[in-house]
């Protein structure tokens, strides 16, 4: 057998070393492609420890070599790690699960050179600072950053009521959740302040009667001339069309319609996704909220269409909610919304017999949608109790609330919506509803109200009036904000009652706030005290809400405690912890 020459042995050794180095580099650095199960390795020591390693001049000493990591003695499930000198690099996927942090490889936009970086975040939530000082007619907290209608738990924006139809805690046809409705109103109210005025385009104004082939008639109800049309009800039959829509792609359309019996209004859309597709949004006489048939998405405006109904529709939201019907996400991180880059109305098509009032498209419709929410709260308040009942079961720990329960958070956010509507419009109906909402604060949960008492001393307004009480923090503070808004808006005895309820709540918050501090985050409630169970640690988005709320509380009831807790809890979001003994 012939032995290879020393030159050949050197070449083979060099190639083997290069292949080993390449394999290790692929494992360690190949994470710049964001695959679903990418592996990022992190050292067990600090980054400074790694970078300050002295160079030995020996290439093999600096190589990264595979090593098994045994976590908490579990030898049955070792983790593939890398060792470099005295440092051990563990997969970030393990660290992410172990410490509930997040990170991903992304382009460093701030560097300006398209450099890839690994972005590690201790908290996945971003802290939205509130607009201070807080005012009862100003932006509500940081709700100008909220977009309630695109939430997964919003099934659609009901065409019958104009507000979110919630799928939360139910698998049925959905329900109107007062908290969602109030947040919908408060977000649009806040955006109406923070954003510029909308651009409006009048598509059809029937005051100019001579320009329409279909006759315009005078309507006493609308106090204007409206378009009178008589056509077959079927969407496949003859129709009448409005097709003078601008190419600007304004997403909101506002119009009013009334049918003699049945009919529909169809919006034909040109949508750019991966390719250009035509869809139809059909608003028809039905009590079914939403359904889809191919490229047609139907919204029911009520089986009885013989009264005027005003529609304020976001065509993007209406389209997306229809396209995602029935899609079930595998996990919360899945994105099910289509990648729509452009959408515009091509034409409006009418079927049936009835009347159509002025048609307008807009870039935004924040003011209109705010009043839609405020009006819903006035219509659906139970006058005998002053509350907005929640029509689905809610299980919280060992307790289960039966349909018809009330929530202090719903009361508070409804009051914040209604006081703003009163201050902007001057309509007494809004303030009267806000004042009626105070009544439930005088009833305990056992009496069908929303009030609990901690250790027979501190009053608490319950987001979920469970037995025993749960003492949810964020819902309680939202209730305080509603009471504060009423106390600065109502007069006489109503003002005094709201102020006293607010003052009692502030005293309780100061006394109990330390019980929510874990040293590295906050708890959602105090069930670990009332039920002697594990603490219910607040998710980072709820923790961020706690920080924002405390900053607002320090604005309306100044106290160093609120400021210091807000500062400490915000630092928890970047990894700081309370010291050990």
N, C-alpha and C positions, 0 to 999 in steps of 0.2 A: 504494500500500500504506500502511495506517495504522499508525503506530508506537504502541506502548502508552505510556500515561502514565507519569510518574515514580513515581506511587503503585503502579501495577501492576508495574513493574519491581522495586520494593522487595519486593512480596508474593512474586513469583516467586523472587527471590534468597533470601528468607527460607525459603520452602518447600524449595528445593533444598538449602540448608545444613542444614535440619532433617532431611531424608531422609538426607543423607550422614552426619550425626552419629548418626542412629538406626542406620544400617547398621553403622557402626564399633562402636557400643555393643553391638549384638547379637552381633557376632563376639567382642568382648572380654569381655562380661559374661554372654553367654548360656550359659555353661558350667555354671550351677547345676543344669541338668537333666543327670543322669548318663547320658548316651547312651554307647553302646559305643565310639564314635570321637570323643569330645568333644575339643575343642582348647582348651588353656589356654596363655595367653601369659605368658612370663616375661622380665624385662628382662635384657639382657646385663650391666648394671651392678648394683650392690647396691641393695637396697630403700631404704636411707637416701639414696642418691644420687638416687633418683627422688622421694622425698618432700621432699627439701630443695631442689628446683628453685625458683629465684625466679620469682615470677609477673610476667609482662610486661604483664598487662592486656590482651593481645591474644588473643582466643578462638582464632583460627586457629593461633597459635603453639603452643597447648597441645593441638591436635587430634592424634588417633592416626591415622596414615595408612599404607596398605599399602606394603610394601616387600619385595623379593625377598631372601632370605638364601641366599648361596652357601656351602655347607658343604664345607670342605677342597678347594676348587677344583672341585667337581662341578657344572658349569653345566648338565648334562643334567637334573638333578633339584633345581631350586631349591625352597626352602621359603617358604611364604607367612608373612610376619612383619608386625609393626606397628612403626612408628617414632613416638615422641613426644619432641620436642625432640632431645636427644642420646642418648636411650635407645632401644634396639631390643628388642622383645618377641618371643620365639620360642615356638612351640607347645610346651606341656609334653610332648606325645606324643613330640616329638623328644628333649627333654631326658631323658625317662624311659628311652627306648631307649639313648640315647648314654651315659648315666652309670649305667644300671641302678638307678634309684631309683623311687619310687612316689609317687602322690598322687591325691587325688580331692576333689571338692566334697561337703561333708557339712554337716549341722546341727551347730553348736557347742553340744553339750549342756552344757558347763561354763559358758557365758555366761548361760544361763537365759532367753534371749530369742529362741530359735529362729533365731539369726543364721547365715547361710551362710558357711562358711569353706572355704578350700582347704587341706587337710591334706597337707603334704609330709613324707614319711618317707625318710630316706636308706637305711634298712634295713627290709625288709618283715617281718622276724622280730622278735619281742618277746623280751627277755631275761627268762627265768624264774630268779629267784635260788633257789639250793638251800637246803634246810633245814639249817642248821649249828648245832652241830658234827655232822658226819656220824657216824652210828652203824650198826653192822652189823645192828641190829634196828630201826632207825628208818626214816623216809621215805627212799626211794631218790632222791637228787638232788632234782629237782622233778617226779618222775613222778606226783605226785598231780594234776598238770594234764594228764596224758596220757589219751587215749581211743583205745586201739589199735584196738578193734573197728570204729570208723567210718571208718578209713583206706580210701582207694580201693584200695590194694594188698591189702586183706583181702577175699577173695572172700566169705567168710561165717564164722561161728563153727560149726565142725563139730559136728553133733549126736552123731556117733559118738565123738569125742574130747573135745569140750567146749572146744577151743582154736581160735585163728584158723587158717583155711586160706588160705594166701597165693597170690596170683596174680602175685607178683613174679618177673620173669625167665622167665615161662612163659606160654604161651597155652593150655595144656591144662586139665586138671581141677583144678589147684592142687596145692600141696605144703605140708607142715608145716615152716615156717622156724623153727629153734630160737630165733633172736634175737627174732622176733615173739612166740613163745610166752612167752619169759622176760619181755619187756617187758609183755605182757598181764598176767602174774602180778605183776610189780613195780608196775604202775600200780594194780591193785586192792588190793594190800597197802598201798600208800601212802595211797590214798583211805580205806581202812579205819581208818587212824590219823587222818587230817585231817577226816573227815566224821563226822557224828553217827550213832549206831546206827540200823539200819533199822527201819522199822515192819513188823511181820509180821502177816499175817492167815491163820489156818488155815481152808482151804476145806473140807477133808475129813480127818477123823481116824477111822480105822476101828477104833480101840480101843473106840469106842462102837457096838458091833455092832448093837444093837437099832434104831438110827435109820436103817438102810440097807435099801432094798428088795432090793438084790443082796447075797447073803451074804458076810460077812467070814470069812476063814479064817486060821489061825495059820501064819506063815512062819518056819521056823527060820533061813533065810538073813537075813531082815530083822529077826529077833528082835522081831516085832510082828504084830498082826493086819493083814491086807491085804484089799483088795476083790477078790473072785473074780467074773469076768464071762465069759459065753459068748454071743457074738453073731456074725453074719456078718462076714467080713473086708472086704467091699466098703463103701466110704464112702457108697454110695448105698442101702445096705440098712438094716434096723432097727438102732437104736443105744441106748446108755444115756448119760444126760446128767448132768453136774454143772453147775448153773446158779446157785449161790448165791455169785456173785462180787461183791465190793463195787464201788461206783461211784467209788472213789478213783482208779482208773486206775494202780495200782502196776504198773510195767513188768516186774518179774521174777516168774517162776513156777518153783517147785521141786517135782519129783515123781519117783518111781521107777516103772518099769513093766517087766513081763516077759510075753512071749507064749508060748503052747504051740507055735504054728507061726508064723503071720504075723498082722499086725494093724496098727492105727494109733491115734494119739491126735490129735484135732483140736481146736484152739483157735479158736473163732469170735470175731472181733474187730470191734468197732465203732470206726471210724476217722473222725476229722474232718479233712478236708483242705480243699479249697474247698467240698466238700459232704460229707455223711455217707455213708460207704461201708462195706459189710461185706466183710471178708476172712477167709480161713481159713489158719491155719498147721497143716500136717499133718506129724506126725512118724511116719514109716512104716518098715517093714522093707525097707531097700534099702541098697546100697553106694554109690549115687549121692549126692553131697553135697547138692546143691540144684537144684531146677528149679521152674518155674512153669507153671500152666495157668489162664489167666484170672485170677480173683481168688483162686485157690488156690496157695499156695506150699508146696512139699514139701521136707522135710529127711529124709535117710536116717539111720536110727539103727543101720544094719548089717543085712545080709541075714539073719544069724542073730540072732533076737530072743529066743532061749530062755533067755538069762541076764538077770539084773537089770541094767538100765541106769538110772543116775541122771542126770536132766536139770536143768540150771540155765540157764534161757533168759531172755534179754532180748527181749521180744516186739517192741519198737521196732526193735532192730537186725535181728532175724530178718525183720521185715516189709520194712524198707528195703532190705536186701540182696536180697530176692526181687524187689522192684519195680524195682530198677536193674539186674537181670540183662541182659546184652547191650547195655546203653547205652554207647556210646563217646563220650567227651568230645572236643570239637574241640581244646581246649587245657586246661592245668592249672587255669585260673581258673574254668572252667565248673562250676556246681553242678548235680548230677544228683539230689540227694536231694529227695524230695517235701516239701512244706511241711505236715507233720503237726502239728496243734495239740493234738490229744487222741487218745488210744488207750486202749481198755479191753477186757478179756476179758468176753464175754457168757456163754459156756458152754464146757465141755470135753465132747467127744463121744468115746466109745470104740467101736472095732470090733475083732472077732476074739475069741480066747479067751486069757485070761491073768489077771494080777493087777496091781493098782494100789496103791501105797503112799501115804502121807500127801501131801496137796496143800497147798502154801503159796504165797501171793503176798507179795512184799516190795518196799519202795521201792528198796533196793539189795541186792546180793549179793556185796560185795567179798571177804569172808572166804572164802565158798564158791568163788568163781572163782579166787582166789589158790591154794587147795589143788588145784583142778583142774589148774592150770598146773604146780605143783610135782610132782604125781603123774605128769603126762605126762612130765616131764623124767626122773623115776626110771625109768619104764617104757621109755623110748626111748633111754636111754643105751647105747652100745656098751661093754660091760664090759671087753672086751679092750683098748680104747684109752682109755676114760674120756671119749670125745667124743660129740658129737651131729652126725652127718654131714648135710650139706646135699645134697639129692637132685636139684638142677638145675645146669645149666651156668652159669658166671658169667664173662662177658668183661670184662676190666679192662685197658684199653689194648691192647697187643699180646698179652697173655696170656689164656688161657682155662682156667679151672678146670673139670675134669670132675666129673660127679656123684659125690658121696661125699667131697667136700672138707670140711675142718674150719676153724673160724674162732675166733680168740682172743676176739673180741667175744662170740660165742655161749657159749664156755666161761666167760668172765667174768660175763656177765649170768645164766647158769644157776647159777653158784656163788652169786651174790648172792641169787637166788631161793631156792635150796635151804638156805643157811645161815639165812635168815629163817624158813623153814618148820620147820627143826630147832629154832631158838630158841623159837618159839611153841608147837610141838607136843610137843617132846621125842622125836620119832620118830627113831631112829638111822638109818633108811633114807635120810633126806634128807642127813644129814652124810656118810654113807658115799659117796653119789653125788657130793657136792661134793668130797670128798677124791680120789676116782678121777679127777675132772676135771683134777687137777694133772698127770697123767701126760703129756698132750700138750705141756705147756710144756717138757718135756725133750727134745723131738724137733724137728729142723729141718724146714722145709718140704719139703726134698728127701727126707726120711725119712717123709713123710706127716704131719708135725706142723705146728706153728704158729709156730715160732721162726726169726727171721732175725737177722743180725748186721750192723751198720752199720760200714763201714770196719774190719772184723775186730776191733772193740772193743766196740761198744755193742749189747747184746741188745735185740731188739724182738719183741713178740708181735703177729703179723700177723692183722688182720681178714680179709684175703685173701692166702693164702700163695702168691703169684705168684713167677715166676722171670723176671727178677730181682725182688727184693722191692719192694713198693710203699710200705711204711711209712705206713699210714693212721693219722692221729692219734687220732680219736675212738674207734675200735675198740680201739686200744692202751690208752687210759686206762680204758675200760670193763673191759678185762682186768685192769688194776691194781686196780680197785675190788673185783672178784671175789676176787683173791688176798688183798687186805687183809681182806675179810670172813672168808675161810677161816682166815687167820692169827690172827684174834681169836676164832675159834670152835672150831677143832680143838685137839688136845692132842699132846704128845710130838713124835715125829719128823714127823708130818704138819703140825703147827703150824710147826715149824722150816723145813720145806721150803717152805711157802707164804710165810713171812716172807722167806726168801732170794730167792725169785723176785720178790717185791714190791720188795725193796730194790734188786735189779739193775735192775728196770724204772724205778724212780724215778731212779736215777743216769743212765740213758739219756735219760729225759725231760728232765732238767736240761741235758744236753749238747746235745740235738738240737732243743729247742723253738725257739731263735732261727731255725732254718732254715725254719720254717713261717710266719714273719712277713713279710708283703709290704709293710709300711709303710702299708697302707690296709685290710688284711684279713688273712686267713690262708689257707694252702693246705690242701687236703683230705689230701694225701699228699706224698711226696717223689719222685714219678715224674720230675720235671724233673731230679732228680739221678741217679737210677738208669737212666733211659731217655734222658736228654739231650733231653727233649721240652719242650713248653710247660708252664708250671706249671698244675696242676689247682686253680684257685681254689675255695675252699670257698664254697658258697652261703650266704646269710645265716643260714638256719636251722642249718646245720652250724657256722657261725662262732659263733652264739649258744651252741650246745652246747659248743664249745671253751671259751668263757668260763665257763660253768657248771661244767664239769669241772675247770678250773684252780682255781676257788674251792673245790671239794671237795678237790682235791689239797692245797691250802694248809691245809685243816682237818686232814687225816690225816698229812701229811708237811710241816709248816710250813717255808716258805722264801720269802724276800722276792721271789725271782724269779717264783714262781707268782702272788703277789699283784700284782706290777707288770705282768706280762703280761696278767692278767685285766683290770686297770684300763685298760691301753692298748687292748686289743682291744675292750673295751666302748665306748670312745670312738670307735673306728673306725666303730661302728654309727651314730653320729650325725654322721659326716662328717669327723671329724678325721683328719689324715694325718701321717706322719712328715715333718719339714722337708726341704727341698732343701739341697744343698751350697752 
